[in-house]
Amino acid sequence: MTDLELYELEGCPYCAKVIKKLDELGLEYESHMVPRSHSERTEVEQVSGQTGVPVLVDKEHGIEGMPESDDIVEYLEETYGS
């Protein structure tokens, strides 16, 4: 079981960037697809305080809702990279 969760949207280039990094690092994660409409993204808003995606949750390392693809990619490299 994985402690990583990713809130994402189908076709989102920022989400794809994070998924590519997760795959490169061989990390398993649980995907949560969010609705297209920002007003319906209550689940991701509860986790991160905003409605944008991607948002990463890493329970093992105390990350409860990290937004911004560049920040997530950097975090993944620093935490899980070689």
TADABEL-V28423 format. One record per residue. N is the residue number from 0. OMEGA is omega in degrees with one decimal (NA if undefined). D_CENTER is the distance of its C-alpha to the mean C-alpha in Angstrom with 2 decimals. Layout:
{{N:OMEGA:D_CENTER} {N:OMEGA:D_CENTER}}
This chain:
{{0:-177.7:16.49} {1:175.1:13.10} {2:-179.0:11.67} {3:175.4:8.06} {4:179.2:6.12} {5:173.0:3.33} {6:-172.6:4.97} {7:180.0:6.55} {8:177.9:10.19} {9:176.5:12.83} {10:-179.5:14.25} {11:-177.8:11.81} {12:178.3:12.60} {13:176.1:9.79} {14:179.9:7.30} {15:178.6:10.10} {16:179.2:10.22} {17:179.4:6.96} {18:178.0:8.22} {19:179.2:11.54} {20:176.7:10.87} {21:179.8:9.57} {22:178.8:12.75} {23:-178.3:14.88} {24:178.7:14.36} {25:-176.9:15.03} {26:173.4:12.20} {27:179.4:11.93} {28:175.6:8.99} {29:-178.4:9.31} {30:173.2:8.16} {31:176.7:8.79} {32:-179.8:10.39} {33:178.1:11.31} {34:177.3:14.81} {35:-176.4:15.92} {36:179.0:17.80} {37:-177.5:16.24} {38:-179.8:18.96} {39:-176.5:17.75} {40:-176.4:14.14} {41:-177.6:15.46} {42:180.0:12.94} {43:177.9:9.95} {44:177.5:12.80} {45:-177.8:13.96} {46:-169.8:10.83} {47:-178.6:10.33} {48:178.1:13.76} {49:-173.5:12.95} {50:179.4:12.31} {51:174.8:10.43} {52:7.4:7.24} {53:172.8:4.67} {54:-179.8:3.57} {55:171.3:2.90} {56:177.2:6.30} {57:-174.0:8.86} {58:-177.3:12.10} {59:-177.5:14.34} {60:174.4:13.89} {61:177.5:13.80} {62:-172.8:10.40} {63:180.0:10.29} {64:-178.2:7.84} {65:175.9:7.05} {66:174.6:7.11} {67:-175.4:8.56} {68:179.9:7.80} {69:178.4:10.91} {70:-179.9:10.21} {71:179.9:7.05} {72:178.9:9.38} {73:178.5:12.22} {74:-179.2:10.90} {75:178.5:10.25} {76:-178.1:13.69} {77:-174.3:15.38} {78:-172.2:14.31} {79:-179.7:14.48} {80:-177.7:16.52} {81:NA:20.26}}
